């Protein structure tokens, strides 16, 4: 018998959902790091080719894509155990992780609006996970 967190999610299912969310968040951070190395990508052929060449050899890009690929597998495993109406809103935890990490890693501002928004997300995820 598996231990349950509440109405419909076991600890194992929660671990899969959280792992998928964190891998997705890590993928976003790695992709951001890759374009930070590349710079702004403009929509002209020369810039696109130059950026594509630079990105093709950027380890951050490949780490991001690998995290995405693994997160898809983990997410499928999670969805086989949890209702999508419960699992999908948990993806918003990634917004929290990314906002905090981006503030530290990329010096992105963390104003009061973001802090309040994160609070609303936390409250929403809590309410959804308990329903």
C-alpha positions as CSV (number, residue, x, y, z in Angstrom):
1,X,0.0,0.0,0.0
2,X,1.3,3.4,-0.9
3,X,1.2,6.4,1.4
4,X,-1.0,9.2,0.2
5,X,-0.5,12.9,0.5
6,X,-4.2,13.6,0.4
7,X,-7.1,12.7,-1.7
8,X,-5.5,11.4,-4.9
9,X,-1.7,11.9,-4.8
10,X,0.8,9.5,-3.3
11,X,4.3,10.6,-2.2
12,X,5.8,8.8,-5.2
13,X,3.5,10.6,-7.6
14,X,4.2,13.9,-5.9
15,X,7.9,13.2,-6.3
16,X,7.5,12.5,-10.0
17,X,5.5,15.7,-10.5
18,X,8.0,17.8,-8.5
19,X,10.9,16.2,-10.4
20,X,9.2,17.0,-13.7
21,X,8.6,20.6,-12.6
22,X,12.2,21.1,-11.4
23,X,13.7,19.6,-14.6
24,X,11.5,22.0,-16.6
25,X,12.6,24.9,-14.5
26,X,16.3,23.9,-14.9
27,X,15.8,23.6,-18.7
28,X,14.5,27.2,-18.8
29,X,17.4,28.5,-16.7
30,X,19.9,26.7,-18.9
31,X,18.3,28.0,-22.1
32,X,18.4,31.5,-20.7
33,X,22.1,31.0,-19.9
34,X,22.7,29.9,-23.5
35,X,21.2,33.0,-25.0
36,X,23.0,35.2,-22.4
37,X,26.2,33.8,-23.9
38,X,24.9,34.3,-27.5
39,X,23.3,37.7,-27.1
40,X,20.1,39.1,-28.6
41,X,19.0,37.1,-31.6
42,X,17.8,39.3,-34.5
43,X,15.4,38.2,-37.2
44,X,17.8,38.7,-40.2
45,X,19.5,35.8,-41.9
46,X,23.1,36.7,-40.9
47,X,22.1,37.1,-37.2
48,X,20.0,33.9,-37.2
49,X,22.9,31.8,-38.8
50,X,25.5,33.3,-36.5
51,X,23.3,32.7,-33.4
52,X,22.4,29.1,-34.5
53,X,26.1,28.4,-34.9
54,X,26.9,29.8,-31.5
55,X,24.0,28.0,-29.9
56,X,24.9,24.6,-31.5
57,X,28.1,24.6,-29.6
58,X,26.8,26.0,-26.3
59,X,26.7,23.5,-23.5
60,X,23.9,25.4,-21.7
61,X,21.6,24.8,-24.7
62,X,22.3,21.1,-24.7
63,X,21.8,20.9,-20.9
64,X,18.5,22.7,-21.3
65,X,17.3,20.4,-24.1
66,X,18.4,17.3,-22.2
67,X,16.5,18.5,-19.1
68,X,13.4,19.0,-21.3
69,X,13.7,15.5,-22.7
70,X,14.0,13.9,-19.3
71,X,11.2,16.1,-17.9
72,X,8.8,14.8,-20.7
73,X,9.5,11.2,-19.6
74,X,9.1,12.0,-15.9
75,X,6.0,14.0,-16.7
76,X,4.4,11.0,-18.6
77,X,5.2,8.8,-15.6
78,X,3.6,11.4,-13.3
79,X,0.5,11.7,-15.5
80,X,0.0,8.0,-15.4
81,X,-0.5,8.3,-11.6
82,X,-2.1,11.8,-11.1
83,X,-5.1,13.6,-12.6
84,X,-4.0,16.2,-15.1
85,X,-6.2,18.7,-13.3
86,X,-4.0,18.3,-10.2
87,X,-0.6,17.8,-12.0
88,X,-0.8,20.6,-14.5
89,X,-1.3,23.4,-12.0
90,X,1.8,22.2,-10.1
91,X,3.8,23.4,-13.1
92,X,3.4,26.9,-11.7
93,X,5.9,25.9,-9.0
94,X,8.4,26.3,-11.8
95,X,7.6,30.0,-12.0
96,X,8.5,30.3,-8.4
97,X,11.8,28.4,-8.8
98,X,12.7,30.4,-11.9
99,X,11.9,33.8,-10.5
100,X,14.1,33.2,-7.5
101,X,16.9,31.5,-9.4
102,X,16.8,34.2,-12.1
103,X,17.1,36.8,-9.5
104,X,20.3,35.2,-8.1
105,X,21.8,33.8,-11.3
106,X,21.0,36.5,-13.8
107,X,20.4,39.5,-11.5
108,X,16.8,39.8,-12.7
109,X,14.8,42.2,-10.5
110,X,12.6,40.7,-7.8
111,X,10.1,43.5,-7.1
112,X,7.1,43.5,-4.8
113,X,4.8,42.5,-7.7
114,X,6.8,39.3,-8.3
115,X,6.8,38.5,-4.6
116,X,3.1,39.0,-4.3
117,X,2.6,36.9,-7.5
118,X,4.7,34.1,-6.0
119,X,2.6,34.2,-2.9
120,X,-0.6,33.9,-4.9
121,X,0.9,31.0,-6.9
122,X,1.9,29.2,-3.6
123,X,-1.6,29.7,-2.2
124,X,-3.2,28.5,-5.5
125,X,-1.1,25.3,-5.7
126,X,-1.8,24.6,-2.0
127,X,-5.6,24.9,-2.6
128,X,-5.5,22.8,-5.7
129,X,-3.4,20.1,-4.1
130,X,-5.8,19.9,-1.2
131,X,-9.0,19.7,-3.4
